[in-house]
Amino acid sequence: MSVNLRTVYAFAREMYPKRVNKDIQYGTAGFRGKAEDLDYVMYRMGLLATLRSRQTNGQVIGVMITASHNPEPDNGVKLIDPKGEMLEPRWEKLATDLVNVSDSELEAHVTKLIADENISITQSSHVFVGMDNRYHSPRLLKAVADGVIALKGCVKEFGILTTPMLHYLVVCANTRCAYGMPTEEGYYKKLITAFEDLRGDTLDNGNYKNLLLFDGANGVGARKMLQFLKRMKNSLNVNVFNSGQGKINHECGADYVKVQQCAPSGMPIAEPNTRCVSVDGDADRVMYFFTDENGVFHLLDGDRIATLIAGYLMDMVKECGIELNLGLVQTAYANGASTNYIVNELQIPVSCVPTGVKHLHHKALDYDIGVYFEANGHGTIVFSEKAKQEIKDVAENSENNQHKASASRFLKIIDLINETVGDAISDMLLVETILQAKGWDLKQWLATYTDLPNLQLKVKVQDRNVITTTDAERVCVTPNGLQDEINKVVANYKKGRSFVRPSGTEDVVRVYAEAATKDEADRLAYEVGVLVHKMAGGVGPEPVQPEKKIIAHI
């Protein structure tokens, strides 16, 4: 196979010229921004995905076109490595470099990248591409495909998918179907078969009622949930709202519900204590919520989901009569009450890592069973080969009938989980399985512990890089003295905790605060925000005092 690298420049010059002068960086969410500025980025990510596939001996690399929970005018792109994980960090740097070179330098840059990474240009390459349902996604998908074609790679376009579905497809293809069939139908079949086997015929149980209201954020998750329901045998009664008539993520979706602490627009007023769920625009985040008899809104976020799942899986391990190392991974954004409950009540070890799914996923691999969730609702569970084999051995060979039955059920639980990445629909089906098994409604789930009131706000700064952190982003290193001042402020509040970290996508510093009461959490966040504004080069006015009720939420 002969590849003419002149084609790389020709495509760029004629169809995808770089019209943006500002450098951009591949972050935890890949590249993200206004859709009209991303054509050249998509083309170059098609190039990079092709080279990454060749560098991994022809394994499938995924390219997902989505801006996730961002507003509809935005779009983005992120690459998926062969095992379904986020792009290797070293290649994130290569992605950043490739996107920021000029058109005239592009051919030489690709030539150097091939030489530096010792890539065989004759090696076969395979790239899977998916997109969300934003109106500009098809145009950007074509740009990715042209990048693959420019290097004579093989591209397979799957059209509209959730982000977790593309992760699943990449892993299936690279494991030669050992994980599942690498098709959309294969994805539905794997999850539905496991869910319905676990569900059984008695759908209501105790306080658990078979009714769920689903907010699809007007994104791809709504479309795929409707496809699930078409294939299910009435095993889950779901009413889908925000299914595509409105703008993606506009006053709806998991991020909106989490930040605003209220039900989404586009969903009817539900009967008290009705189970409701919101996913985000690309369906990799999930939030549960309900309104009680007094009209009070209650949120069950990623921390709650993690504790529910971890406790259930620990019980499953005990019921199988085996010993496995189960741990839970959180970020600094996890509510302190959840961490206390996990450690002291469930007696499950907890690790804290920097914000970003790749950090959580990597740490979760240290355990036989690793549960990880961000408070924003993104998370999953990963199982070591050792754990899977031990559970399988009990299911097939144990002479203890109770252990054997529990292990058989555990294997179906594993099939229900999308281990590759946070998957809102898979996570939702798992939560429904656990709640049904326990006979719980959401009030019983909520009663397991009481969240500490908390607040997140952001402070605009000239350069977010003046803020550096350590200890999983919980301690500020620079500017010098800022952490000491934060400590002094926190000491004035009962159960107070606060940290600051630079945003990964914009020149803002994010502030998190929690305390014993809501008023104290609000005031603590304000005081720390003022410190950041003064000591880290704040732009514009200081954060507004909490009594004025205009605190700038993320």
N, C-alpha and C positions, 0 to 999 in steps of 0.2 A: 504494500500500500504506500503510495506516495502522497505526501502532504505538502502543498505549496503554501508557505507561510505568508506569501504576498497576499493571499486571499484574506488573511486576518485583517490586514490594513485596509484592503479594498472594501470589505463589508463595513468596517468602521467609518471610513470616509464617505461612502455613498449612502449608507442607510442608518448608521448609529453613531454619528459624530458626537464627541464629548462637548456639550454646550455649557457645562457647569464648571466654574473655575475653582470653587471651594473644595478642598479635600474632604473626603468622608471616610468613616472608619467602620469596619466590620465588627459589630458588637454582639451582644448576647442574642439579639434578634436578627442578626445578619445586617443587611443594608435596608434602611427604611426612610421614606420621605415622600414628597409630593410625586404623584404618578407621572406627571409630565416631565420630570427630571430624571427618570430612571431607565429610559430605553438603552442608553449606552452601558449602564450598569448591568442590565439583564444580559445584553449581548456578551459582555466580558465574563459574566458568571457562567454562561454557556461554554465559553472557552475554558474557564478554570475547571468546571466539572468534568469536561472531557479529559483534561490533563490529569486530574485527580484519579479518574477511573483508570487511565493507562498506568499511573504510578502505583495503583493497587492491583496490578495484573488483570485489568479488565473487569473488576467488580463493578456492580451497579452503584452509581452515585445519584442521589435525589436532589432535585432543585424545586423548592416550593415557593410559589409566588403568592405572597400574602402580606398584609399589614396587621394581621391578627386583630387586636382590640382597638387599633387606631381608627380615626374617622374615615369616612368613605373616600374622600379625595386622595388619601395616602395609599401607597402600596409598598411592597418590599420583597426581598428575596433572601432565602437562607438555604444553605447546602446541607445535605444529609450524607454522612459517611456510611461505609458498608454495613456496619452493625446496627444501623438505625440511630446512632448517636449524633450529636452535633459535630460540626466540622472540627477536625483536629486543630488545636490552638495555633500551631505553627503555620497551618494553611490559612487561618484567619488573617495572619499578617501578609501572606502571599496574596490573598484576596484584596486586602486593602491597597497593597502596592499596585496590583494590576489595574484596579479601578481608577487610581489617581494619576497614572501616567498620561501624557498627551497622546493624541491619535498618531502623530508622527513617530512617537517612541514605541508604539504598541507592538509592532512586529519584532523589533529588537528585544523588547522586554520579554515577550513570549519565548523567543529563541533562547534567551539567557535562562529563563525559568526551566525550560526543558533540559538545558545542560546542567544547571545547578542541582536539579532533582533527579538527574540521571533517568529521564523518562524516555522509553522507547516509543518513537513516533509511529512505529509500525504495529504496536500492541493494539489489540481491539479495545474499544471503549463503549460503555453503555450508560446512558443517562435517562432517568425517569423524571418527567416534569409534571407537576400538578399546580393547580391555581385555585384561589377562592373565587367568589362570584361577584367581585367588583367589576364594573363595566369596562375598566381599562385593562383587566387581567389578560384577556385574549391577545391584545396587542403586545403586551410584555412577554407573554409566553412565546410568541413568534420570535421575539428578539433572542430569548434563551436558545430556542431551537436553531436559529441561524448561527449562533455562536458554536454550537455543537457541529453543525454542518460545515462551518468554515474550516474545522480541523478534521473533517471526515470521520466524525464520531457517529455512533448509532443512538438516536433519540427516540424515546417512546413517550407520547403525550397522552396523559390520562384525563385531561380536561379538569372539571371541577371536582375537587377532593377536599376533605378536611386535612389539615396538616398531619395529624396522627395516622391517617390512612396512608399517606405517602411514606411515612416512616415504616409502617407495617409492610408495604409493598416492596420496599428496598430490602428489608431483612429477609422476607420470603424468597425473593429472587436470589439473594446471595447465599442462602442456606439450602438452596435447591428444594424448596417447599417443605423443609423440616419444620419451620415455624408456622406454615400455613400456605395456602394457595395465593400466588402473587396477582390476585385480581380483586376488583371491588366486590364481586360476589363471594369470593373466598373470605374476605374480611367480614361481611355480614354473616356468612354461614358459621364461621368459627365462634363469634361472639354470641349469636342467637342460640346456637346449639347448646353451648355451655350454660347460658342464662336460663333457658327453658328447662334443661335437665335439673338445674339447681332449684328452680322455682317450684316445680311440681304442679299438682292440680289444685291445691288449696291456696288461693292467691291472697285472701285476707287472713291475717293471723294476729290475734290479740288486738292491740291498738293500731296495727298496721293496716291501712286500707289501700286497695289497689286503684289509686287515682293520683295522677301527677300532672301538674301544669308546667309546660316547658316553654321557656323564652329562648328562641333561637337567634336573637340579636340581628335578625334579617340577614344572617350570613349562611355559610354553607352548612353549618351544623343543623339548621332547621330542615334543609333539603334532605340531608342524610338521615335525620331522625324519622322523617316521613317514609323514607325507603326502608328503614328498620321495621316500622310498624306494618308496612305492606307484607313483610316476610314473617312477621311474628304470628303466633297462634293465639292472639288476644291475651298473651301472658302478661302484658303491661298496658294498663289503660292510661294513655297519654293524650293530652290536648295540647297541640302545638300552636304557639302564638309567635308573632314577629317572624313570620316565615318567608319574608322577602318583599313585602309590599312597601316597606319603608327603607330608610337609609341604614346601612350597616353600622351597628353599635351606637346609633343615635338615640339617647335616652333609654337604652336597653342593653342587655348583655351582661356578662359576668363582671366586667370591670366597672360598669356603671353602678350595678347593684352593690358591689363591694365598697366603692368610694363614696357614693351618695347615701348608702344605708337606707335604701327605700326600694319598693317594688318598681319594676320597669314600666315605662309607658307601653301601650299596646297589649297589655294583659288585663283581663277583667278583674274586678274586685272579687277575690275568692272568699269562700266561706271560711270562718275562723279555723286556724290550724291545718288548712289544706297544704299539702306538700307542694312546693314550687321550686323550680330549678332554672338557672340561667347559665348559658354557655357564652363564649365570646365568638368573635367573627370567624375564626378558623377552627373553633371547637377543640381547643387544647386546654381550656380553663373551664371550671365548673363551680357554681355556687348554689347552695340550698338556702331557702328562706321561707318564712311563713309569717302571717299576722295573727295574733292571738285574739281572744274574746274581747279584749279592751282596745283593740285597734293598734296595739304596739307591734312594730316590725322587729323581727328577729332574724339574724343572719347566721348561717352555719358555713364558714369559709374553709379554706384549705387546711387550716390548723385543725378544725373540727373533723374534717374528712380523714385526716391523717390519724387522729386519735381513735376514731371509730374503727378504721381498717386495721391499725396496728393491734388494738386490743382483741379484735376478732381473730386475726391470724395467729396471735399468741395462743389463744384458746384452741385453735385448730391444731397447732403444733403439739400441745399437751394431749389433746384427744387422740392423736396418732401414736402417742407413746414414744416420741422421739425427742432428741435434743438438737435444736438448731439455734444459731446465733441470729436473733432478730434485732434490728436496730432501726431507729427513726432519724431522718436527716431534716433539719430545718435551717432557715436563715435567721438573721437578726430580726426580721420583721415578724417572726412568730410571736404570738401573744404569750407573755410570761406565764399566764395561768395555764396555758396548754402545756408548756414545757414542764411546769411543776406537776401537773396531772400525770403526764407520761412517765416521769421519773419516779414520783413518789406513790402514785396509785397503781399505775399499770406495771411499774418497775421494769420499764424498757429503756435501754440506753439511748441517749440522744446525742447527736453530733450537730454542730453548727458550722455552716460554711458560708462563703460570700454569696451574694445575690447572683442568680443565674442558674438556669436549669442544668447546664453542663457541670457545674460544681456539685450540685446535689446528686446528679446521676452518678458521677464518678465516685463520690463518697459512699453512696448506697451499695456499690459493688463490693465494698469491704465486708459486707455482712452476708450470711447465708440467705437471709431474707431482708432486703433493704426497702423500707418505706420512705418515700420522700414527697413532700408537698411544700410549695410556697403558699403563703397566706392568700395569695391571689387566686388560688384554686388550681394551679398547674402542678401535677404530680402523678406518680405511678408507683408501682412496686416491682422490684427486680429480684429474681431468684437465681442462686448459684446452681451450677450443674449438680453439685453435691446435694443440695436441698431437694431438687427435683428427683434425683435418683433415690434418695432415702424415702421420700414420700411414695414414689412408685413401688419400691420394694415392699413397703408395708401394705399397699393396696393389693399387690399381687401375691404376697407370700405369708402375710401375718396369719397366725392361727387364732388371734384375738379378733372376734367378729366386729367388736366396736371400733377397734383401731383400724381394721380393714375398711369399714364403711366410712370412717372419718377421712382416711387417706384418699379414698376414691372421690369423695366430695372435694377434698383439697385439690386434686388434679383438675377438676372442673373449674374451681376458682382460678387456678393458674391460667387455664385456657380463656377465661373471661377477661383477663388483664392484658392490656397492651403494654408489654414490658419496655417497648422501644422509647416511649416518650409519654408525657402527660396526654391523656385522651379523654375529653369531657364525656363522651358517650359511654365509653368503656367504664370510666370511673363511676358514672351515674348508675349503670347497671350493677356494678359491684355494691354500691351503697344501697340500692334497692334490695339486693339479695341479702345483705346483712340486716337491714331494718326488718325485712320480712321474717328472717330466721329468728330474730330477737322478739318480734311482735311489738316493735316500738313505733310510736309516732315521733314527730320532730321535737315535741316538748320533752319527751323522755331522753332523747339524744342530747338536747340542749342542757338538760339538768345534770349531766355528768360533771361539769365544772362551770364556773362563772368567769367569763372573760374580764380582764382588766380593761377599763376604758382607755382608748388610744386615739391618736390623731396623727395623720401624715400631712405635711405641707412642704412646699418647695420655695427656695429663695433664689432669685435670679442673681447670677454673678458674672463678672467679666470673663473668667476662665475657671471652669470647674476643676481643672487639673491642679489648682492650688490646694485642693483637699485631697489628702492621701490617708489611707486607713490601714489598720492591721487587725488581727484577732477576728477574722470573719466579718470585717467592716464595723465591728462594734466599738473600736477605739480609733480616734482621730490622731494621726501623727503630725500632719501639717495642716494649717499654719501652727507654728509653735505656740503653745499656751492655750489653744482653743479647747483641747480636751480637759485641761485643768479647770477652765471656766465652766464647761458643761458639767463636770463633776460637782462643782460647788452649787450650781443651780439644782441639779438632781437631788442633792442631799436635803433640800428643803421640802421634798414631797414624799409622802407615804407611798411605799411601793413604786417609787419613781424609777423610770428607766428611759434613757434617750440616747440616740446616736445619730450621726450625720454621715452621708456618703455622697459622692458625686454621681450625677446621673450618667447613664451610659450613652445617652442620645442627644442631650442638649445641655447648654451652659446654665444648669441649675444645680443646687445642692438640695438633696432630699433630707428632710428632718422627720424622724419618728420619735414619738413620745407616748408613754403610758404611765398611769398613776391610779391611785385608789378610787378617784371619782372623775367624772367627765370634765367638770370644771377645772380640776387640777391638771388633768391631761392636756386640756386646751391651753391652759396658762403655761405649763411646762414647755409645750411645743412652741408657743409664742416667744418665750424667753430665750430658748435655744436658737430659734430662728433669728432673733435680734443679734445674738452673739455671732452667728454665721455671717449675717449682713455686715457687721462692723469689722470682723477679722478676716473675712475671705473675699473682700472686694465686691460687696453687694451692689447691684444695679437697680435704680429705681427706689421706690419707698420701702421702708422696713415692713415686716409682716404686721398685719392689722391686729390690734389687741382683741382677745377673745370676746370681751363683753360687747364688742361692736358687731359680732356675728358675721364677719366677712373673712374668716380665716381662709387662706388660699389652699384648698385641698389639692392633692395630686390628681 
